[in-house]
Every structure is written in C-alpha cells, then in structure tokens.
Amino acid sequence: MLPFPRLRQGGIALLLWFAHLVEEQRVQAGNCWLQQGKNGRCQVLYMSSMSREDCCRSGRLGTAWTEEDVPNSTLFRWLIFHGGAPNCNLCKETCDNVDCGPGKRCKMNKRNKPRCVCAPDCTKVTFKGPVCGSDGKNYRNECAILRAKCKKHPDLTAQYQGKCKKSCYDVRCPGSSTCVLDQSNNAYCVTCNRFCPEVTSPEQYLCGNDGIVYASACHLRRATCIMGRSIGVAYEGKCIDARSCEDINCREGRKCLWDKETGRGRCTACEDTCPESRPGDSVCASDSTTYNSECVMRLAACIQGIVLEVKHSGSCNSLSEETDEEEDDEDYTDYSHVLTG
C-alpha cells in the first residue's frame, strides 16, 4: 500500500494533467465559419464547438475558424453590431491545392488572401466583334459573355452576333431558332414549338394581348414565333367582352391595366420600387412621355391603371437611339462567398 504523501502527490499530478487536458480541449474547440468578410471578420457560422482540424478538413476556399468558443449571445452581438467574429483564421492561406471549378482559377488578392476569380477559356472564341446576350444587353465579345456567365449570370448565352437590335432585320439566329420581337421591340432568338400537346383542361386557356384565345401557353408561344412578335398573356381563361378593368378578374398579385388603343385590358404584376436609374436608361413611352427607365414607366402605368409601352429608347424629344449597355468586363471578382472544393 502506497504511503499517503505519495498518494497525495500522485493525485495532484493527476488533477493537473486532467486540467491541462480540459484546457487543451477548450482551446482547440472553436467556431467554424463558411466565409471571411472583406472586413477580415468571420461571417456565416457553420458549426460551434469544432476543432480547427475538423473545420478545415473539407479544404474549401473561404472556410475559416475562430478559437473563441463564446456564448450565442456574444456571437449574435459580433454578427449584428461588428460585422462578424474577430480573430478570423482562414483555413486556406495560399492557392496550393485549391480547385475553383471550371472557368475559374485561384488568385492571391491585394490583401494576400486566396480568391477564386473568373478565368474562362476564350481560345475557342472565333467571332471577335460585339454580341447580344440572352439578357438583352450588349457585350464587347463572346469572351465577355463567358466572364459575365461565370460571375453572376449562369444561364447567360450569346443570342446573335452584333449589338442588340430593335428589329429582326439583319438578325441571324443560330441553329433552328427564330427572331422574335418582345413587347418593347427588342429582338430575341427563340426556339419555336412545332407541335403542342393536346389540351386536356379548360384551365389551360389563355387570353392573348391581341384579344385571341389560345388553347395553352405552348400555343401562344407558337403563335408568337409565327408572327415574329411577342403577343403576351392578357389574363388566364378565355377572352371576355370587357368594357373596363372592372370586368376582368386578375389573379392575386396582379393588376388590370387598360389599353386605350385596343380597348382591351391585361393583367400585370406591378413593381413597388425601381432601382436607381443610370444614364442611358431613359425611354420614350407610348404616351409620349420620357421616363427614367422601363421600370419607372411600368410603375407609372400601374399607378395610372393604363398600358404603357416603349416607343423607343432615349428622350421623346430626341431621335430613337439604341444604348450600348455593356457588361463590366473586369478581370477580378471577389468570390469569397463561393464554397469550392
């Protein structure tokens, strides 16, 4: 049997070792975050009480770790009032072994942090001139389309070569697509449906802006292709002999606007606010009034309860002119919010 003094010393040593283990575990435990903000603080909490090793195991660019394992109230205060948690340590400090995915590459930014930036392969681009994008905007070339697609428009494609046009004249659509004008006289290349499925329910009927009843949305799109001009949906169901908007029932979230020229009404979704207008956004509307943008025109239409359409871009006091609304083609974009493996 061990004497009491040795037992006491061994017990103290055991307690010290246990306290050291608890302290080590406490230090290792922290918070795992999905991204580091531009202010250097951690943002978007992934999981609490996680070690740095477990947090960084995925190797994702942007994942970060903080040592402090603080109460939820402190985390909330950091996020709301200070823009994130302090002492934010990125798991990836260099571009070594970082896979940003197709069309992107890792690059050290000015703050010496790794970031995924758009770097599309433009070696296969043959047409060097301007192109019209599927969003109706002009782009310097097809490479600029690829950059914009990578940055924020994943569904963006090049519609046709040359700047976007206000008529289908001289527009060459690729493949079997056909040029069609929308309600603002912008030319788009669309693929027409040759055949439409048989209508099985009267609920599929649509009343077009031209006052014609279409059996379904497919039939309306097919008619749009044949006519070469957007028809648009006035309201759901068969057309009625309406004398005013009071006779037309629009579904929830839409308002009836009256077309004085045709004597017909149409249901439309009204916008509450419009983004700040930029130079070149102004349009001349069908009421011969100049509006700062198409959005402002649509807002005025909803307020007045009448249909307004774009006659041409620019002021009503000037000649019609097309604006070259070219997408910014910068080489660098901060992609710290993108989680890539």
Solvent accessible surface area in square Angstrom, and as a share of the most:
residue,aa,sasa,rsa
1,M,244,1.09
2,L,104,0.52
3,P,72,0.45
4,F,146,0.61
5,P,83,0.52
6,R,150,0.55
7,L,108,0.54
8,R,155,0.56
9,Q,124,0.55
10,G,42,0.40
11,G,30,0.29
12,I,87,0.44
13,A,59,0.46
14,L,115,0.57
15,L,125,0.62
16,L,120,0.60
17,W,150,0.53
18,F,116,0.48
19,A,57,0.44
20,H,117,0.52
21,L,59,0.29
22,V,72,0.41
23,E,79,0.36
24,E,76,0.34
25,Q,105,0.47
26,R,146,0.53
27,V,58,0.33
28,Q,95,0.42
29,A,25,0.20
30,G,0,0.00
31,N,0,0.00
32,C,2,0.01
33,W,0,0.00
34,L,44,0.22
35,Q,34,0.15
36,Q,11,0.05
37,G,8,0.08
38,K,144,0.61
39,N,86,0.44
40,G,35,0.34
41,R,65,0.24
42,C,0,0.00
43,Q,46,0.20
44,V,77,0.44
45,L,64,0.32
46,Y,116,0.44
47,M,92,0.41
48,S,44,0.28
49,S,80,0.51
50,M,29,0.13
51,S,30,0.19
52,R,91,0.33
53,E,125,0.56
54,D,67,0.35
55,C,7,0.04
56,C,30,0.18
57,R,163,0.59
58,S,64,0.41
59,G,23,0.22
60,R,97,0.36
61,L,5,0.02
62,G,2,0.02
63,T,6,0.03
64,A,0,0.00
65,W,18,0.06
66,T,1,0.01
67,E,80,0.36
68,E,57,0.25
69,D,71,0.37
70,V,34,0.20
71,P,88,0.55
72,N,121,0.62
73,S,73,0.47
74,T,22,0.13
75,L,8,0.04
76,F,128,0.53
77,R,113,0.41
78,W,41,0.14
79,L,66,0.33
80,I,102,0.52
81,F,143,0.60
82,H,95,0.42
83,G,29,0.28
84,G,0,0.00
85,A,0,0.00
86,P,33,0.21
87,N,97,0.50
88,C,19,0.11
89,N,60,0.31
90,L,2,0.01
91,C,24,0.14
92,K,41,0.17
93,E,83,0.37
94,T,66,0.38
95,C,38,0.23
96,D,96,0.50
97,N,146,0.75
98,V,24,0.14
99,D,96,0.50
100,C,8,0.05
101,G,29,0.27
102,P,135,0.85
103,G,33,0.32
104,K,50,0.21
105,R,124,0.45
106,C,25,0.15
107,K,76,0.32
108,M,66,0.29
109,N,19,0.10
110,K,210,0.89
111,R,117,0.43
112,N,105,0.54
113,K,51,0.22
114,P,1,0.00
115,R,4,0.02
116,C,1,0.00
117,V,1,0.01
118,C,8,0.05
119,A,40,0.31
120,P,25,0.16
121,D,93,0.48
122,C,34,0.20
123,T,120,0.70
124,K,173,0.73
125,V,22,0.13
126,T,121,0.71
127,F,59,0.25
128,K,151,0.64
129,G,21,0.20
130,P,53,0.33
131,V,1,0.01
132,C,1,0.01
133,G,0,0.00
134,S,45,0.29
135,D,58,0.30
136,G,30,0.28
137,K,66,0.28
138,N,8,0.04
139,Y,1,0.00
140,R,123,0.45
141,N,37,0.19
142,E,48,0.22
143,C,16,0.10
144,A,4,0.03
145,I,6,0.03
146,L,59,0.29
147,R,55,0.20
148,A,2,0.01
149,K,76,0.32
150,C,29,0.17
151,K,36,0.15
152,K,128,0.54
153,H,62,0.28
154,P,98,0.62
155,D,126,0.65
156,L,7,0.03
157,T,73,0.43
158,A,41,0.32
159,Q,14,0.06
160,Y,8,0.03
161,Q,111,0.50
162,G,18,0.18
163,K,98,0.41
164,C,20,0.12
165,K,57,0.24
166,K,63,0.27
167,S,50,0.32
168,C,43,0.26
169,Y,184,0.70
170,D,100,0.52
171,V,19,0.11
172,R,209,0.76
173,C,28,0.17
174,P,78,0.49
175,G,82,0.79
176,S,97,0.63
177,S,25,0.16
178,T,53,0.31
179,C,19,0.11
180,V,7,0.04
181,L,18,0.09
182,D,38,0.20
183,Q,77,0.34
184,S,20,0.13
185,N,42,0.22
186,N,37,0.19
187,A,2,0.02
188,Y,55,0.21
189,C,23,0.14
190,V,55,0.32
191,T,103,0.60
192,C,40,0.24
193,N,53,0.27
194,R,200,0.73
195,F,174,0.73
196,C,25,0.15
197,P,101,0.64
198,E,153,0.68
199,V,42,0.24
200,T,123,0.71
201,S,37,0.24
202,P,102,0.64
203,E,151,0.68
204,Q,70,0.31
205,Y,60,0.23
206,L,22,0.11
207,C,4,0.02
208,G,0,0.00
209,N,22,0.11
210,D,52,0.27
211,G,29,0.28
212,I,95,0.48
213,V,59,0.34
214,Y,23,0.09
215,A,28,0.22
216,S,9,0.06
217,A,47,0.37
218,C,16,0.10
219,H,41,0.18
220,L,14,0.07
221,R,129,0.47
222,R,79,0.29
223,A,20,0.15
224,T,17,0.10
225,C,15,0.09
226,I,135,0.68
227,M,141,0.63
228,G,20,0.20
229,R,118,0.43
230,S,32,0.21
231,I,17,0.09
232,G,12,0.11
233,V,63,0.36
234,A,3,0.02
235,Y,23,0.09
236,E,106,0.48
237,G,24,0.23
238,K,119,0.50
239,C,35,0.21
240,I,91,0.46
241,D,121,0.63
242,A,16,0.12
243,R,189,0.69
244,S,44,0.28
245,C,34,0.20
246,E,162,0.73
247,D,66,0.34
248,I,12,0.06
249,N,144,0.74
250,C,35,0.21
251,R,134,0.49
252,E,170,0.76
253,G,64,0.61
254,R,86,0.32
255,K,89,0.38
256,C,16,0.09
257,L,11,0.05
258,W,51,0.18
259,D,19,0.10
260,K,153,0.65
261,E,161,0.72
262,T,62,0.36
263,G,35,0.33
264,R,93,0.34
265,G,5,0.05
266,R,34,0.12
267,C,9,0.05
268,T,33,0.19
269,A,60,0.46
270,C,48,0.29
271,E,64,0.29
272,D,135,0.70
273,T,109,0.64
274,C,36,0.21
275,P,106,0.67
276,E,166,0.74
277,S,40,0.26
278,R,136,0.50
279,P,141,0.89
280,G,43,0.41
281,D,34,0.18
282,S,32,0.21
283,V,8,0.04
284,C,3,0.02
285,A,0,0.00
286,S,59,0.38
287,D,57,0.29
288,S,72,0.46
289,T,57,0.33
290,T,60,0.35
291,Y,24,0.09
292,N,96,0.49
293,S,15,0.09
294,E,53,0.24
295,C,13,0.08
296,V,42,0.24
297,M,8,0.03
298,R,104,0.38
299,L,44,0.22
300,A,18,0.14
301,A,4,0.03
302,C,9,0.06
303,I,136,0.69
304,Q,98,0.44
305,G,19,0.18
306,I,29,0.14
307,V,20,0.11
308,L,16,0.08
309,E,66,0.30
310,V,8,0.05
311,K,104,0.44
312,H,34,0.15
313,S,13,0.08
314,G,10,0.10
315,S,37,0.24
316,C,36,0.22
317,N,150,0.77
318,S,52,0.33
319,L,158,0.79
320,S,73,0.47
321,E,103,0.46
322,E,94,0.42
323,T,51,0.29
324,D,71,0.37
325,E,61,0.27
326,E,68,0.30
327,E,23,0.11
328,D,98,0.51
329,D,31,0.16
330,E,85,0.38
331,D,99,0.51
332,Y,72,0.27
333,T,30,0.18
334,D,29,0.15
335,Y,10,0.04
336,S,16,0.10
337,H,118,0.53
338,V,35,0.20
339,L,68,0.34
340,T,19,0.11
341,G,65,0.63
